[in-house]
Amino acid sequence: MANETHDAANGAAQGAAHAAESAGMPQLDFSTFPNQIFWLLVTLGAIWWILTRIALPRISGVLADRQGAISGDLIAAEEFKLKAKEAEAAYDKALADARSEAQKIVAQARAEIQKELDAATAEADAQIEARAALSAKRIGEIRAGALEAVDAVAREAAADIVAALGGKADAGSVAAAVSARLKG
């Protein structure tokens, strides 16, 4: 029985040692290193093959497409920039032409307005001269009428004064005296 316990103890110790070995990380078990290195190389080879045959050609194709699109966009942007400069130059020219045309129109309008103003001024001057001539004629008539009236009133007044003083004056001498006095 002692033998049996000893065998059992030995078996238990070996089981514990085996359990202690398998309880650790299998990557650190030196007995599996060749197998791990083999699968590492197989995996790295597969990844290298996939990258060189499939992934990298696709990535380089995408990069080439993007570079082509970027270059095309840059060329298009330069063309649009040139077109924008041409459009700006055309706009500036059209604006200058429009300003020039506007100045011509303003000058023509001023000339027409000045012409109409001159014609209206001439017409107003003619009307003023006609009215002034008519007024001068009327004033002359009124003055002549006033002088005749003053002469007649002066003769009557002189005749009345002479009569009031008790004298008798003849019309010819009164008219001569009034005329002499009015002339100065």
Secondary structure as UniProt FT lines:
FT   HELIX           2..23
FT   HELIX           26..28
FT   HELIX           30..32
FT   HELIX           33..50
FT   HELIX           51..55
FT   HELIX           56..164
FT   TURN            165..166
FT   HELIX           171..183
//
